[in-house]
Amino acid sequence: MGVSIAVHSFKGGTGKSTITSNVAVSLAIRGWRVGVMDMDLEGPGLHVIFNIDPADVQATLNDVLMGSANPGQAVIRLNDKLGLKTGELYFMPASTNVTAMLRTLRTGFEIVSFMKALESLQKLFDLDYLFIDTHPGIENDTLLATGVCDHLLIVTRIDQQDIFGTNVMVELARSLDKPAHLIFNMIPRGVREADASKFAKKLGTRLGVDVLGLLPFSDDVQGALSKSVFIVSAPNHPMAARYHQLAREIEEFEKGQPKGNDQLMSPSTRGVSASSNG
Amino acid sequence: MLSAQSPSSQAETSISIPQSFSIFFYTQPLAEGEISGSTWTVTIYAQAVPGQTDTGSLTAELSIYSLDGTIQNALIGSSSGNAVTATTTKIDIPIQGVTAAVKNGDRLTLRLYAESVAGSTASLKIFYDGQGNELLGDESRIQTTATVEESWRQDFEANPFSLSSVNRYWQAFGTGSVSQVSIQYYTASHSLRVTDKSGSGTYARYDFNTVNNPSEGLPSGTILSFYWLATSVDSMGTSVLSLHLQISDQGSSYEHYWYWSSSNTTIPPLVYPGTKKAAGMYMGPISLGSWTKHELLNWKKQAEITLGVSLQSPRVVSVSLQSTGLGKATDVYWDNIFVSSHTPSAQPQRMQEGQTNTLSLTVTGAIPSTTYQFEFNVTDPAGITTTSMVSHTTSSSETNFIVSRIYSDDFQGSGVLVGNYNVSIRQTGPVYLIPQGSGFITDYVTTSTSFTVHLADRAIYQRTDTLRFQASGYGALERANVTLLGPDPSSNYLVPVQADSTGMIVTTWVIPRNAALGNYTLTVKAITTIKIPSDSDQFNVTSAVLQLSRLSTDATDYQRTQNVTLHATLLYPGQSIVPDGYLEFQVVQPDGSVFLTSTALPDGSGGYVASFKIPTAAPIGSWQIIVPSWQSGDPSGNNGPAKTSAVRFAVSPAVLQVQTRVSIDNSQNGRTLQIQASITYPDGSHASAGQAMAQLVHNGVTIVYVPLMFDAAKAMWIGYYQIKSSDPEGLWLVVISARDLAGPVSNSIDNVVHNVLVDGAASYWNIDMSLVMAILAPVGALIAFIAWRLVPRRKRLSVALETEKVMQTVNKVQSTDFFRSIRDQLATASSLRNEK
């Protein structure tokens, strides 16, 4: 069975959804079967990036958990929409109302139920990766995602408040025994790569967590206004390469992680040729 | 120094010792031990009897006398040839004593011997007690420096040599075959054991020779019981020839002689002047018991004499025994007598109708082997007396006993009425005889007590108490009305009741908390049963004394500025809570001064609550909350508690809370470390005065101390530090300490640590640009300008890791139920996976 990765940031506007969508697409391009679950519907999110019309949403994970929909009804395949020739990319809206979803899962929250629901989706669609794009901040749904995932990616800027929240999430993930990585995004202009790397490494060491990637601030990405998947719309842009690199880092990390009885196979072993647009 | 001397308060007594005669003085029986060798001094007043030759010589001898005969008269020492003249003179006779061993029961003995003086027939007169020829304070005595056992010393001083004293007898022995005289003088009370005329075996006590009992007499027929002791070469003491008894009564003297030798008709010479009566006229025959062994001397003879005349106020003047032969005369000892006292009791003192009462009589000092009879009489409120008898026979060793009767079970025909019951207990056997006129009448020892019977179980109730009503003596299932009349007519009531199958009426009444105070009257009127007097009882209702059943604070230790919450519970005597009262209390500081006087009010849950804040500069130490007595109460005028109560709590300096924010600002002037600290008290208020300092530390080395100043607008303590290029890069510790102005111990906090990551990269462009500008002159300036434009300035990155704040946030999240639930379920899921 595949791996679930929660992508989190303490503050909004850190580029979390952008990174999630681009990394997910990159992995799909590389031949992987990838699912993306959006648990952050309050702000512009994945459904915007993926150009999902809310009318296309037949059911949500909440409906599946309530038993009013089957898993297949809660998934939207994006290959055609994004022109993906390889891999698989599925989008799963979690709920139109996260609060309702939490209430559905009863007081005290049965995380196992939610995990089983995710597992059933992963199995149904044979997913290699399931990205869970979380709500910014430290809320119950954030903790929920942290609890169900196999791996936590924390996107942060070099900002005092971001660093504070990142520090808190790292500690919480540690207390839940969840592996975590940092992704520094929107590194300010004028900061040398080496300096940024050095700083990030120092900070990571200080927080006790590894840095998976550094992404500079990009006017072009910013200018895309989250209306599309950047590596699809601008595949030759240096930032696209960055996203692909990040995807590779994730891939490498997950290969080295125990997955129970199932090891994450490379897409080549699945009989799917991997290619990169980056 | 051991010293035995005659009591000076006694009348003078002397004895004459004819030549070749001795008199002996004994101590009480001694315990085993040793008398050390030492000097003894016998001081005696002696006189050679006038009219004779006027010189005499006295021997004084000290020895040990043993009862078992194994060591008799072991000599300690003696002194002879002590001259005595016709003038009464104090003679000090020194005796050099040797060490002597004493066995248990031995007696120390002093022998005074009138030596035979050639050509002299003088006898020696020895004054051995009282005043007269003896000077007060310088009476006859025996003194020694010998060491003796401690018990002897105590006995010796408590019971000195019987030179003569109250209740002690001296022995006079003759060593020759002449008459010996033994005289006993009575100066204090002695008791006789007597029987009455009928000889029925009842006995009573009479105090003989007691100035305090002049009214007690002896009727004719009274038996005087006494005994004497004797020692003789033969074991039967047959040398006792006669006994002379002299009794005076109201100025008349009564004497009697008894002779044992029917062949000896010689009447001994009169010892005392006075009216002589013929034998048998005033005394009956003497009956003698057989000789029995005695510890003091060898033999004891018991005797009883029956009075042939009634005596009103007898005084035994003397009893003397005379003997011939080798026997030795002895003293007379009166038998011990028995004195009894009676103590009545009724238990309980107050009871309700239908209950029983235990009437008891405690008798102490009773006569052993005697049958006592008692008559218990109880008079009820109707004036009817019922009686119950009881008897008790004492065993041969019993002198104390208790007899009891149960009222009304043991009293036939007794009624059940409200009122006072008088109890009279009369000893009907044995009885006393008291003189009346020319005769005697029987006197019954009578004692009395009483108890009361009521309808209510108590005489006084507090409001909220429960009155338990009980009335008995009614018909089975009889109906009656119970009426309650009180001070407030509006609260009077009448309740119909019904007796049970035994005729008992039982009911209860909980006295309201606002019941009128004062006397209430309970009455019962039945349809059929008429009681005289009728069943009517009174009781009194007083205000309830409120009880403080709980007094506590929500904690035992507080910091300054924290709130103390007091909890208390007030109860009525009936143990119900006081729902709407008030509780006055004082808060007292460690020095005893009152900080606050306030009132705790109902908290809506049956308790009382009050809160107050401890000031910022409150004295440190042990405080008290005191609830004074009688200051609290309820709306009905009930007050309490009866005693003052207190609870303590401790106040300590406040630990200031510090929330710190450290930032590094980059500007043209360089980097500035800004430290902002919010310093608050436990109650959340800001500390705005005092001292706050930030110590910047890198790798354990202090870089600088930055004082923080309070900015009222921001309510923050702020300090700045310009980071120098020479300052080390890396993790700096910002250690905050603060204290306010409260005295004498301030509120403070120390060593609050924050981490700051300081990137210490140097300003590259400055170095480079200065180099360029130095090399390239004006063009260089343009190039430098271009370079400056082209070469991006290196931005320095720095953030502050607010570790403490982070952990506070983490802890807060981890303490939520949601997080705990996630964690627990993950752990369960993990363990399930591991099992698989």
Interface residues (C-beta under 8 A of the other chain):
Chain A: G108 F109 E110 I111 V112 M115 I138 N140 L143 L144 T146 G147 I158 D159 Q160 I163 F164 N167 V168 E171 L172 S175 L176 D177 P188 R189 G190 V191 R192 D195 A196 F199 K202 L203 R206 G260
Chain B: S663 L731 N755 L757 D759 A761 P792 R793 R794 K795 L797 V799 A800 L801 E802 T803 K805 V806 M807 T809 V810 V813 Q814 D817 F818 F819 S821 I822 R823 Q825 L826 T828 A829 R833
